[in-house]
Amino acid sequence: MSFSSVILQWFRENGRQLPWRETRDPYAIWLSEIILQQTRIEQGLPYWERFMRRWPTVETLAQASEDEVLREWQGLGYYSRARNLHTAAKQVVARGGFPSTIEGLRSLKGVGDYTAAAIGSFAFDLPVAAVDGNVYRVLARHFGISTPINSTEGKKEFQALANNLIPGNSRDSGAYNQAMMDFGATQCTPSSPNCVQCPLAETCVALRECRIGELPVKERTLKIRERHLTYIYIRYKSETALHRRPAGDIWQGLYEPLVMEDGEWKMENSQLLRKNQKHVLTHRIIYADFYLWEPEERPPLPDGYFWIQEKDLDQYGVPRLIEKLFELVG
């Protein structure tokens, strides 16, 4: 049997049952793909279900406010995905429906090569391989490819190979892409892959050459920057103060209490709740100090900050780091 035939046979016996696989609706499929970018299925599934209940069509999502979308997204991280999701929904409505070509799908905000191929094959039977981290790993190991997967050369090499492996019947392209994702996620896993029961064991170069732990190869290019933030939760009677984070920085469009960067906070009636709370982002590590300040008189606020009732806090989308502060404040 060919590589593709083995993968499809494995999928028929071991594929995961997921609700967005039970539909051809490009909206439901697109929503799942955006949510599952850098998110595990078990974490993303409840968000997909909530979004589908609240905004069952792309038209209803397009009509929502950005604040509503960010609030519903809270806890998933990488909030640019939510903003792009909202923008793309408006694009789809403006053009009268989802595009059914790879080029059209790529024109949507936040949709890259992988996501376009996934939506195109799942919803429209387009014979294009969707290459994500799982697919890179399976192909690198099985074919013994050492080209770094995050290099320009590697991306071209793996995409070309993946496209060549797509079954000739375009109606199988979606199932094949799903099969490759599931195979990498549950069989050919990053660590401790199940090589003993792998249907491709006899033809796997990495297994034969004892290189499972070496492949795939990835160039080290990421530079991590540390940032030190001090957050002050102001409690005056039953009110507190927030502002919305501006464009061009982390957590754009989300809300947070009074914040200082690389500074010390000293104020009467303030209480240190936590020191050096660590929060890891893709390109940054945040260390945050949390304070509770209960002034006797209402203090003036810096530009951009505003007072709200504490009981209304859950109406504002905040980063997970700020959720932790709110939990401490109680």
N, C-alpha and C positions, 0 to 999 in steps of 0.2 A: 504493500500500500504506500501511496505517496505521503509526504509530510502532511499536506493539507487534509488528506483523507483520514489519517490517524487522529489529527487534532479534532476534526468534526465528529468522528466516532467517539472519542473521549468526551466531547462536549455533550453528546446525546445522552451519555450515561452519568455525567458528573456536573453538568452545567448548573449554575445557581438560578433559582427561581426569583426573579425580581419584577416588580410591577411595571416598570417602564419597558420591559421586554415583552409585555403582553399587549402592546399597542403599536400602531404605526403612526401615531400622532406626533408630528415633528416637534410640537411644543413640549409635550411631556418628555420626549427623548432629549431635546436640547436642555431643558431644565435639569434633568438628571446629570447630564455631562458637565454642566457648569458647576453644580453643587459638588460633584465628585472629583473635581480638580483639586488635588492635594488634600483629599478628604477620604477617609475609609468609608466603605459602604454602610457599615453598621452605625456610623455616626451621621452620615448624610441622608439615610433613608427617612428618618422622622422629619427632617427639614423638607425633603421632597414632598412628603405626604401633606405637611402643613401648607406649603406653597400651593399645591394642587387643590386643596380644600378652599383656601382663601382666594386664590386667583386661578380658576380652572381653565382659563383661556389666555392666550397671549394678549388679547385686547384688554382683559381686566387687569392684567399685570401692568400693561402700559399706562393705564389710567391711575395707578397707585402713585403716591408721592414717594420721593426718594427716602424720606424719613421712615415711611411705613416699611419699605423693602429692607432698609438697613436694620430696623428693629426686628423684623422677622428673621433676618440672617444672623442676628447676634449669637455669638458662641462658635460660629464656623470659622472665623478668622479670614485673612486675605480678603478684606472688604472691597477691594477693587473689583472682585468678581461680582459682588452684588450691584455695584454701580454700573458695571458693564452690562449685566443682565437686564437692568432697567432700561438702559439706553438701547440695547439691542431689541427689546420688546417694542419700543417705539419705532425703531427702524422697520421691523417686520410689519407692524400695523400700517405704517406710512406707505409701504410698497404693496400692500394688499395681501400679504401672506408670506409664508416661509419660502425662501429660494430653494430650488431643487437641484442646483448644480454646486460643485465644489467651490467654484469662483464666487458664486452668490452667497454661499454660506460663509466663506472666508471674509466677506465684506461686512459681516455683522460684528459689532463691537464685542471683543473678548473671545472671538472664535478663531482659533489657530488651525494649523494643518491637521492635528490629531482630531480635534473636536469636529471640524468640518467633515473629515472622513468618517467619523463615527456616526454623526447624524445622517450623512448622505447614504451610508450603507444600510443603516438600521431602518430609516424612514423611506428611502427612495431607491434602494437596491443598486446604488452606485458601486461599481467594482473597484473601490479604492481601499487600500489597507490603512487601518488606524493604528499608528505606532506609538504606544505609550511605554512607560517604564517596564511593565510586565512583558511587552512584546520585545523590547530591546534585550531583556534578559534571556528570554527563551531562544531568540535567534542567535545571540552571541554565544550562548553555551552550546546549542545544538550544532551550529556550523563552525564553531571555534574561531570567532571573529574577535580580534584584539583592537580594532580601531576604536578609539574613544567615542562613546555614544553622544557626548556633548560637543564634539568637534564638528565643523562644517562638513568635512569629509565623511565622518561617521554617520551624520544624519542622512546624507545623500545615499551612502552605501546601504544602510539599513532600510531606508524607504524603498529603494529600488528592489532589494531582495524581497521585502514584504509584499510589494505589489506583484512580483513574479509568482508569489505563492498563493495569491488569491485564486479560488476555484474558478474554472471557466464559466460555470453557470452563475450569472450575476445575482440570482436569487439566493445563492449561498454566501454572498459576500458579508452580509450582516451577521449571519450565524458564525461564519469563520472568524470575524473580528471579535465577536463576543467570546468565542472559544479560546482564542489566543489570550485575551485578557484574563479569563477564568483560569486557564492553564498556568499562566504566570503567577496569579494570585494565590492559587491553592495547591498546585502540583510542583511547579518549578519556582519555588519561593526563594527570596533573597538568601535566607539562611536555612539550613536543614531541609533542602528539597527532598521530595520523596522519590529518589532515584531507583530504589529497589522495585517499586511498583510503577515505574514510568513506562508508558507504551512506546516511547522514543529512545529507550535506553540503548538499544543495539546500534543506533546510528548517531548517538550523541558524541560529538568530538570532545567536549569538555569532560565528560565522564570517562571516556576511553583514555584521555591524556591526564587525568587527575587535575583538572583546572577549574573545577566547579567554583571554588572560592575566589578565583582570579577574574572571572568573567561575570558581567560585562566590565569593561574598563571605562573609567570616567576621569577626565582631567580635573585637577583641583584648580578652580578659578575664583571661588567665593572668598571675599574678604569680609570678615565679621567686625562690625563696629559696636562699641559699647556706648550706651547713653545712660545718664543718671538723672532721674526725674524725682521731684518732690511733689506729692499731691496733698492738698489741704481741703478736707471736707469741712465746709463751713455750715454750722447749725445755728441758725438764729430763730429762736422759737420753733416753729414747725416748717421753716423754709431752709433751702440750701441754694447754692449757686452753681451754675454750669456754663460752659461755652461750647461751641461747635468747632471741632478741629478743622483748620483750613486746608485748602488744596496744596499738594506738593509735599506732603509729609505723611508719616504713618497715620493710619486710622482716619483718613480723610472723610469728613462728613459725620463722624461719630461725636458723641458728647463726653465731656469729662469735667471734673471739678477744677478748682483753682490749681494751676500747675506752675512749677518753677523748674528750670533745667540748670544743672550744675550750680545750684545755690543752696544755702542753708536757711532753714525756717526757724525763727525764734519769735514767739508771741505768747503773751500771758493768756492763761486759760486754754492753751493748746495741749494736746496729748499725743505723744508718739504711739501709734498703733502697731506699726511694723517697720523694721529697718531692712533695706536691701532686698525687697521682694523681687525675685528674679523672674523675668518673662522673656522667652526666646522667640524671636522672629527670624525670618529667612536670612536677612542681612544684618540683623542687629540683635544684641542682647541688652534688654532694659533692666536696670536696677532701680527700684522705686522705693521711696520712703513714704509712708502713709501717716497723715496727721488728722486729728479731729480738733477743730477750733470752734469754741462756743463763746463768741463775744457777747458782752453785756448790752452793746448797742449795735444796731445794724451798720456794718462797715460799708464804705464805698467800694464798688467793684471796678476792676480794670475794664477797659474797652472790650466789648464783645461778650462779656459775662452778663447773666440775667438770673433773677430769683425765680424759683419754682417751689411749689409745695412738695415736701418730701414724699407725700403719698402718691405723687404723680411721677416719681422717678422711673417707674417701669414703662412709661410712655416714650422714653428716650433710648435710642440705641447706643450702647457703650461697649468699649473693648472688654475682653475677658479680664484684663488686669484691673480695670475699674470695677467690674463685678466683684472681684475679691475685696476691694476696699469697701464697697457697699455692704458686703457680708460682715466685715469687721465692725462697721459702724452700727449695724443692726437696726 
